[in-house]
Structure formats: structure tokens, C-alpha cells
Amino acid sequence: MMAAVVSGRGDTVEEAAVTVLVGTSGYNYPEWRGSFYPAGFAASKMLGYYAERFSTVEINYTFYRMPTAKTITGWDTGTPSAFCFALKASRRITHDRRLKDVDEPLRYFLDTARRLGAKLGPILFQLPPNFKKDLSRLGDLLVQLPADLRYAFEFRHPSWFAEDVYGLLRGKNAALCIADTGDGTTPVVATGDFGYLRLRDEGYSDVELREWSETVKRLGSSEWRDAFVYFKHEESGAGPAFAERFGALLSGRSRTENDRPPPP
């Protein structure tokens, strides 16, 4: 079955091997007024404006505060039916308890997230940089994760980048989050039938974005059915511009007057 490449601008290209959803990490940033959002734009309208231009968003808010049913309902009603939310798992799970004895917060988090229905994308578990490889804790968590949802894991200590870890992830069809940060880049390894990329640089060139788009296409032709790509939020508003440009490169479009260059 043919899939479509979905760009940040909502364009589609037929006969592609992978469906790619492109967006940013978060959307509610006052600093984006004047670069992405119109000047003076109301915060209450930001999600709707964003969702008209991108197909997905990664929500970092859920890392700091467990989402309420009211919050989830607001996200759902404020976006189109095909929109997708990736949620960062609560810090209670990843940082406070470091994957140990997390039954209660995990159950609450997932039960609440399910209120998004078909709009729920992957759950991202981002581990602390000082959390070294612990196969037992990872394995115990994976066993608790319902099979009908998708999960990605961002490891920030290099000890996790090992075949035994990849094997555990593959057993759950969970994605190794491929993160490109100032501290380096995660190994580009496919462990699930979808990809999850966090591109955190604040100065991507067209050449670099094209290289990442080719990586997604390559793994999409052999490993992934879908890929989720999120650019960093920051004060300059470059993230949305990078996401738009990345979508254009995926769909084979050259730069047009509608593509905003990233702020200097």
C-alpha cells in the first residue's frame, strides 16, 4: 500500500514509502510572535494557527505536569481530525523514579493520554543524562506498556547505545529516538516500524536538512512505515521555519516565496 509523505506545510507526495509528520517541540511561545505567529497574536489561538500549518506537535508540557482531562479535551477540540500529538512522558516516571516502581504514574499518564483517541502519537520517554544503562529497569517498564500505543526512548547517556538495548526496544516495537543536539547525535538505528527524530540544532543549513531528509527516506524504504520529526523550540522562531523547509525537501519542492527562511 502506497503511503504519502506529509510535509510541515501539509503537502503530500504520492508513491513514497513512508509517511512523515513534521513539526516542532511545543507551539505556545510568545517569542514566536512576529516571526511565526502574527504580532500581537492571542495565546489562545496559537494551537489552531499552528495546526493549520503543521501535521504534528511534540508536547513538552506533559513532562512537567500530568495532563488533566480538560487539557486533553482542549487539545483535541482545537485541532483538525488528522492532527497528531506526541507527548513527553512525565518526569515522575523518567527522572524522579528513574523507571522504577512507576505503575501508578504510568497508568494515570497513559489513561489520560488515550483521551486524544486517534490523535495520540508516540509517547516519548526522555531519560536524564546521568542515567546509565539499566536493562532491568528498561525491561520492567517495557513489559508494562500497552501494545496498542507507540513509544520512543531518548537515551542521553552513551552506555544505552548498545545492541542489548536495541533488542529490548525491538521486542516492543519501540523507537530509539534519534536526537541531534549540541552534545552529538544518537546512533541512527531503527528499532521499531516508525522513526522518531528530535533535531535540536538552531542553525541547520539546507545541506544538513537535506541529509536528514535522505536519512528518513532511506530508513522509510526499508524499516519505517512512519516517521515523526520535531525541531527545537527557541526564542528566534527558527524551529517552524526549519520544519517548513524540511517538509519542502521531503516533498521535492524547491524553495518558494512562501517558505520563510530561518531568522538570522
Secondary structure, DSSP 8 states (H G I E B T S, - for coil): --EEEE-TTS-EEEEESSEEEEEEE----GGGBTTTB-TT--GGGHHHHHHTT-SEEEE-HHHHS---HHHHHHHHHTS-TT-EEEEE--HIIIIISTTSS-HHHHHHHHHHHGGGGGGEEEEEEE--TT----HHHHHHHHHHS-TTS-EEEE--SGGG-SHHHHHHHHHTT-EE-EEEETTEE------SSEEEEEE--S---HHHHHHHHHHHHHHHHHT-SEEEEEE---TT-HHHHHHHHHHHHHTT----TTS-----
